[in-house]
Amino acid sequence: MERDDYRFLKIRDAILSINQKVNIIGVIVEIGTPKQTKGSDSFCALKIIDESHAKDGISVNIFADSMEKLPRIASVGDIILLSHVVMKTHDMQPYALFNKKFCSFALYEGKDGKDFLAYQKSSRFSPREQDKRFIAGLRKWLHSFQLNEDSKNFLLLREIKEGKHINLACKILHICEVAKSEWMAFVWDGTDTAPVQIDKKLEDEMEHELPLQLEPEPLSRDILCSLPVVGSILRVIIEKRIEKHIIHLLNPGKWVKLLNVLCQVKAGLWCGVLSHFTKLRYMPNDDSLAMERQRSYEGRLSLKLGRMSYWCFPWPSRITEVDYDDNVPFVTLMDVLTHAQVTAKFKCAVRVVAALPWRAEDFCSPQGQYRIRLTLEDPTARIHAFVYGKDGEKLFDGHPSVDVLKRKINKLLGVAVSDDGKEIKDAPRNPAWVQCCLKSYYLDKNDIWGSRHYRIFDTKIAG
């Protein structure tokens, strides 16, 4: 190839120039987490496309003296200009190699960029007047570009499996530092994660209760009210040492494709983990996968039973009965948490995952009044709901014997029993979906939202 420092090759031409130095410009559609090599270099991998090679693109392997000298990409979908990269192949696949000794790069805003000033450039980079024409051309092309990917490559939250590494196409709802240098992202796609078995022993609730959320402190009411009330919100833990390289790419309100996310269950709650192996892929808000998930969610909202968990269709179990108008629709626990009025009544389909006290003989005070705290969950949230006095008599059908109380509460809590009805020790619990009526109330008129609590009423355990 004739040497021409002012010439950019289309990607389709660059991949034919193996072992030659080329200049290329492309849209960044995938970002890997920067890593330290076994030597003294820092490394990151990108994937870029242009109009000549939009389906597959090419990988770019970039080496630098330090993490600070690697490209710090502001947003997936931005534009990178690369000078003097060498085209190589690995397993028959072409890629571009960025050598720190003689290559240079510059980063520009993507399709919404208004100027031609690089927001980051390497020390060797020298801008040229011709660069503007190529940047403008890519921005124009991006406005009508749609990165079509097979939806089968991206799981819905309702399809995730514990211990598996998966790809997600999801919306970033919120991101926060939950402890010093510990960050968590909250993602959503409108579907319900599957209920999981509870491994915790009932008696552990006294000393180590099941958490209501994975973050140490609950989100503020303002943040809760900004979240969708239908569909699971997956907490995604960002491993330490990668947070500074990835947090700025997780913008609330934006859809993102997360590749290689580890799925875990902690305290019966789903979470994901972003690690050094995780990659981010370009996903504008009008991406076909984003639109598909949004339409599915909106369709669900239009249904009378759309707020009931996907996992309890066609109807909750008959373990409980409620004295409530059948025409009153079910609501989610997130609906309950974010309701505009501090006092209200609700009908929900939930699982009862814990009870305090856990022994049936301790359900009543010395005066014979029921006083129990149940932990309820659905795909959107967990809450504590109390059972007091007459509401307890309704729930348990009066004051039956301890054995009957134990049998009833074990039904709610999903305690495993053998064929002869005996409790199976140390077996995980799988609570059924049940109906219940909830009412919200406050304890302190000077702090009505801060002292808000929930009670179960007009609900009876059948049988």
C-alpha positions, 0 to 999 in steps of 0.5 A, a space after each residue: 500500500 502506498 504510504 499516505 498519512 492523510 488517507 483513511 481506509 474503510 474498514 472493509 479495505 483495512 481488513 485486506 491490508 494485513 501486516 500494514 499500517 493504516 489509518 481508520 476511523 469508526 464508531 465504537 460499538 463495544 468496549 471491554 474493561 481495561 486491564 493490566 498486562 502481565 508486563 508493564 503495559 495497560 490494555 483495552 479492547 474495542 470494536 468499531 464499525 463504519 458504513 462499509 463493515 457495519 455488521 461485524 466490525 473489527 476489534 482494536 487492541 490498544 496498549 499503553 504505558 498506563 491506564 491513564 493513557 488508554 482511551 477513556 470513552 465517554 459513551 459507547 457510540 462515540 467515534 475514534 480516529 486511529 493512525 498507523 495501526 497495524 492490521 493483524 489476524 488471530 484465528 483467521 479474524 482480522 484486528 487492528 493493533 495499536 502500538 504505543 510507540 508509533 500509533 495515535 488516537 483521538 475521541 469525538 462525540 458520536 451522532 449527537 456531537 456538535 463540534 469537531 474537537 477531540 475530547 481525548 487524544 494521545 500525545 502523538 496525535 496531530 489533527 488535520 482539517 480533513 478529519 472533520 469531513 470523515 467525522 461528519 460523515 460518520 455522524 450522519 450515517 449513525 442517525 439512520 443506522 440500526 445495529 440489528 442483533 439476534 434477540 436470542 443472544 440477549 436474555 430477558 431478566 425472567 430467563 436468567 439462571 444462577 451461576 450463569 454468565 449472560 448477555 442483557 439488553 436493559 435500561 439503566 435506572 439508577 447507579 450509586 455508591 452503596 459503600 466506600 468504593 462499592 458501586 451498584 447499578 439498577 437495571 430493568 427490562 420490564 420482565 419478572 425475575 423468577 422466584 428462588 428458593 429460600 435456603 435460610 432457616 426460619 430460626 435465623 430470622 431472629 438474629 440475621 433477618 432476610 434483607 429487604 434489599 441488597 444495598 445497605 440502606 434503602 433508596 430514598 422515596 424520591 428515587 423509588 418514585 422514579 422507578 417503574 412499578 412493574 418488572 424486576 429491578 436487578 441490582 448489578 454489583 460493579 467489582 472493585 478496581 473496574 468501577 472507575 472505568 465503567 461507571 461513567 458509561 452507565 447513564 440512567 435513562 439509557 438502554 445498554 447491552 451488557 455482555 458477560 454478566 454473572 448472575 447470582 442469588 444473595 439472600 433469595 434476591 437476584 443480582 448481577 456482577 460486572 467484572 473484568 470480563 464484562 463488555 458494553 455494547 452500543 444500544 441507542 434508545 431506539 434500538 430494536 431490542 429496546 423498542 421490543 422490551 418497551 412495547 412488551 412492558 407497555 402492553 403488560 400495563 394495559 392488561 387487567 392482570 398485568 401487574 400480577 407476577 408472570 410466575 403466578 399466572 393464571 392465578 395465585 395459589 388457593 392457600 389464602 382467601 381475601 375479602 376484597 372486591 374481585 374487580 379491584 386489580 392487583 398491584 405490585 409491592 413497588 406500587 405500594 411503596 410509591 403510592 401517592 398517599 401515605 394511607 391506602 389499601 391494596 390487593 397484592 399477589 406475593 410470597 411470604 419469605 420470612 416470619 418473626 417470631 418464627 415459632 407458632 407458640 410465640 405468635 401471640 402476646 401474653 394477653 392473647 393478641 397476635 403480633 407477627 411480622 411477615 416479610 413479603 416479596 414479589 418481583 418488584 420489592 420486599 416489604 415487612 407487613 405486620 399481623 396484629 390482633 383481629 387481623 391475626 384472628 382473621 388470618 388464622 381463623 381464630 386461635 387454633 392450637 399451636 399445631 394448626 398454627 404451625 401447619 398454616 404458617 408453614 404453608 405460607 412460608 413454603 416449608 418442605 414436608 414429607 408425604 406424611 406431613 412431617 417437616 423436612 429439616 434443612 430443606 430449602 423453602 419455596 413459598 407459593 404465590 398468595 393473595 393478601 390485602 395490605 393497608 399502609 399507615 403511619 406511626 408519627 404524624 410529624 414524619 408520616 412517610 418516615 414512619 410508614 408501615 404496612 399491615 395485612 388485613 381481610 386475608 385468611 389462610 384456607 383450610 
